[in-house]
């Protein structure tokens, strides 16, 4: 009987450890890391300050800033505190007019 419990315990431990392993191709990919040369330059998108938020303006500002992605942030939006050097933030007021431009 004790041998059955020891074998079962060893089998469970091996199964748990197998679930934690990764292959080398998985660990080489980082889905959050920006590509080389995709750093955001907020000063290039400052032309948007004072303009009304629109999808076309967002894309134009993203392209000029060299960012991989962009987003509008309204005053009451909940946001994460992660910093992404490849993301452009266009902060708006309640009337959706751009008030500030920054990366992160």
Residue, then its C-alpha position, 0 to 999 in steps of 0.5 A: x500500500x505505501x508503494x502505491x502512494x509513493x508511485x502515485x505521488x511521483x507520478x503527480x509530481x512529474x505531471x505537475x513539472x511537465x506542465x511548467x516546462x516550455x520549449x525553446x521556441x516559446x521562450x524566444x517569443x515575447x508577445x509584449x516586447x516591441x520590435x526593434x526600431x518601433x520606439x514611440x516619439x510623442x513629439x512627432x504627434x503633438x500636431x494632434x493637440x487641440x483636434x477632435x479625436x477620430x480614428x483617422x487622426x489616431x492612425x495619422x498620429x501613430x504613424x508620425x510617432x513611429x508607434x506600433x499601436x495607439x489609443x485614446x484615453x478619456x478622463x475617466x478611463x481605467x488604464x493599466x500602469x504598464x509602460x510600453x515604449x511602442x504605444x502612443x497615448x492621446x489623452x482627451x477631455x470630456x469633449x474628445x478633444x486631444x489635450x496631451x500626447x505621450x508614449x507608454 
